């Protein structure tokens, strides 16, 4: 029997295993694209030739204040350390002084990033040149109220972006399991929004009826009809960002697409590239799906790694097994995530989430919904196993143990197996 050798990322290392060739249903990878030969040249070209917008140099004026949103440490794959210096140099060339620039880390309701993480995200040089701050969703004194969306969300944004003469959004676009795609409006909501705004808007990711769990319209690849996405767009429109620069990675994690200009249409073009690279058609679901989150930082905690579980479940038969490779060195982050699993029943958890909505609560609801669809096994650090169990996940220390367990759970000596080397980004699309 011929075996196929796989080596998948986990943390900053790899895990290796063999799959019998006759049992391999799919190795799901997207269509790779070659990154630009010179990132700086490509980035500057995008700034000068934007989508549905004047060039950045014609938008900003000398003496104006500029706020730039930058994603937090869990999105370091966006490589702002490579692109932010180019953006700030371009602003300097357009007449904007360093002292008039504020970089705001759009953490949403995540934790504050440390000084070391700010240097990793923005570079030490940029940290010394311009003001860099963390958004704090709980700091109500520094929020400016704008009004209500069409769905009734009360919109308030960080004073820094509200009072800046110009607002530039940076970010990266991949699939997002609640609002279709990342990037774009997410830099504003949840990025720099008040906690109340985040809570009210994200509540649209739940079904209207208590006990029904999450809203199936709030899902990967879905924007039209997705109430969570549509409410975020309504909220972001209050701010009217002046310019956006969103990037799309290729399969190797290199910046491949650079989309600059109008905050709506440039982002929409980025989502189309995401579909071309990461959307993969399948004709059949597997008994066992083995998925890597893609290594650090995508598997920094279970909260972030759940995006990989979500994708993998689309490729898994009902009642099948998903094996997640996720080291999760910060598994306890965010701190409140595991608190949701202390409720005795799913209904009790759901009611608590609705009463005090946090995105971590929705993630917890989804986690138990995945466990109801099949068996979730996670290859992780030994010290994470007990916490994983609380979240409905069977933690194991190595891939061989996980495979042995998966064979038992699916009840077959020759199960069909799908492998997803970049599970956080790859979206299986079942064609019927």
Buried (B, 14 or more C-beta within 10 A) or exposed (E): EEEBEBEBBBBEEEBEBEBEEEBBBBBBBBEEBEBBEEBEEBBBBBBEEBBEBEBBBEBBEEEBBBBBBBBBBBBBBBBBBBBBBBBBBBBEEBEBBEEBBBBBBBBBBBBEBEEEBBBBBBBEEBBEBBBBBBBBBEEEEBBBBBEBBEBEBBBBBBBBBBEBBBBBBBBBBBBBBBBBBBBBBBBBBBBBBBBBBBBBBBBBBBBEEEEEBBBEBBBBBBBEEBBBBBBBBBBBBBBEBBBBBBBBBBBEBBBBBBBBBBBBBBBBBBBBBBBEBBBBEBEEBBBBBBBBBBBBBBBBBBBBBBBBBBBBBBBBBEEBBBBBBBBBBBBBBBEBBBBBBEBEEBEEBBEBBBEEBBBBBBBBBBBBBBBEBBBBBBBBBEEBBEBBEEBBBBBBEEBBEBBEBBBEBBEEEEBBBBBBBBBBBBBBEEEE
